[in-house]
Amino acid sequence: MSKVFKLMQRLVSSKEEAAKLHELILKCGGLPQVIVEIAGILAKKTVTLMDTVGSTNDRFMQTLENNPEYDSLQGLFSWMYSYFRSCPDSLKPCIFYMSLFPRDQSPRRRRVVRRWVAEGYSRDSEDNSAEQNGEKFFSNLLDLSIIQHPPQLVTATSGDRRMISCRVNGFIREYIVSRRMEENLVFELEGCCEITTQRTGRHLIIRESWDRDKIVFESMDFSKLRSLTVFGKWRQFFVSESMKLLRVLDLEDSLDVQDADLEKMLKLLRRLKFLSLRGCREIHHLPSSVGDLRQLQTLDIRHTLIVNLPGNIKKLQKLQYIRAGTSIQAQESSTPCLSVPKFCGRHRQFGVMVPRGINKLTTLHTFGVVNIGASGGKAILKELKDLTQLRKLGVSGINRRNSKKFSSAISRHVHLESLSVQLDKGSQSCLSGIVLPLKTLQSFKLHGPVEKLPVLKIDELSMLTKLDLEMTILTEDDIKLIGSLSKLFTLRIKLLQDSKLHFCVK
């Protein structure tokens, strides 16, 4: 394999040519047979080398399937055809769905699964929720090698393989893209497009490279559209009255999305089940009209400038997933940082204020980051106690005044698997002596300043696999406590004072 790569790299003479060749290599998906065949043909080219690279990139799968020079790959394509046709019908839409994301991006697992739930590809069953079934589908794609992940992105849990983000195998992605229009599922806008009646389907992707031609956009048929995903710059005309059936609006990291644009979206797209404004840093305000999205299940406004949730959000009885708040990079420090794996890029979390009546959202299973100190303190903690279906909770603003109430509020949360706590400044010892009876907890993040860990009963922490701490000092008792966590997989510790860490790993 390495010899083939070196041979191909010697055939180019500029960075631009190298970039085109690198793109071609990525499309091969690491398959030795495909790489060797392409390298062998390119090695025979002289004057037309880069023309061949460019044309192969533009029509990768068509070239490999139809060009007689690649006849030796026909067996591979016959196997690919039977491979996909033999997949369960319930999994096929999920496979085609992965081609929505650009080749050079790694979408987060949660983003993908929550979209499947909103689309109806993953539904509740007798034994599992729609999200649990979506996680199983995701694991199936991993087992089939359709999606892959670098090792450093794994956050394994006992008996389960989890990842933060994923990437579709390059060759399989090209195969999916070449077939998806046959299923009438996906259509996309990129580069410079002409007006055509063939752009119709369930999922529209606007690529960053598209020239944002309004005439082309308004000529399209959106009557069957179920999802809209935008990469790059947003334009006001991207929302249309004809998108009445739209369920998923994903604007993660889109540019130039303004508050006025959001107002228009919420007015026209009343059937949304998934709304992501994550990373839209020009959004300051979440309108009260969000309460009209009665079908909404997922709301992701993380890393926007939104600092409070409107009162009407309590009307969203089907809401299951709220991700809000932001983080900033903490100042660089010379203090020691122990990481397994290496971990020093600390971010301080900032939550949002939430209104009274949040306890009416009884279907919530993911909620955070909530600024407890700025949201009414005792009142919001009392309501938090009623959200007993929570699986994942993130809070900030914990201090001496509310720490005991907070401990009491989560004591009934018997399903909680992930807990993230950010303390206020000057609250070093506020958790000292407090008991956190969290039997089902798998992930625990406690960001400082912390002088002493809360009381954690070891028999109730048998599920704990991830521990992320930011502390003023780590005592010998704390080290013994950590050492007794037999199933711990990921340990991250940052000390805020000049101290030494002495661990004996057995």
Salt bridges, closest charged atoms under 4 A:
GLU23 OE2 - LYS27 NZ 3.52
GLU23 OE2 - ARG103 NH1 3.69
GLU65 OE2 - ARG179 NH1 2.75
GLU69 OE2 - LYS45 NZ 3.99
ASP89 OD1 - LYS92 NZ 3.31
GLU119 OE2 - HIS203 ND1 3.59
GLU131 OE2 - ARG110 NH1 2.74
GLU131 OE1 - ARG114 NH1 2.99
GLU131 OE1 - HIS365 NE2 2.74
GLU135 OE1 - ARG109 NE 3.03
GLU135 OE2 - ARG110 NH1 3.97
GLU135 OE2 - ARG162 NH1 3.79
ASP143 OD1 - ARG161 NH2 2.08
ASP160 OD2 - ARG162 NE 2.47
GLU174 OE2 - ARG103 NH2 2.97
GLU174 OE2 - ARG173 NH1 3.65
GLU183 OE2 - ARG85 NH2 3.76
GLU188 OE2 - ARG180 NH2 2.07
GLU188 OE1 - ARG207 NE 2.70
GLU218 OE2 - LYS214 NZ 3.93
ASP250 OD2 - ARG111 NE 2.86
ASP250 OD2 - ARG115 NH1 2.89
GLU252 OE1 - ARG108 NH2 2.55
GLU252 OE1 - ARG111 NE 3.48
ASP259 OD2 - HIS284 ND1 3.71
ASP292 OD2 - ARG270 NH2 3.82
ASP300 OD2 - ARG108 NH2 3.88
ASP300 OD2 - ARG278 NH1 2.99
ASP468 OD1 - ARG346 NH1 2.74
ASP468 OD1 - HIS447 NE2 3.51
GLU470 OE2 - ARG346 NE 3.62
GLU470 OE1 - ARG348 NH2 3.46
GLU476 OE2 - LYS480 NZ 3.76
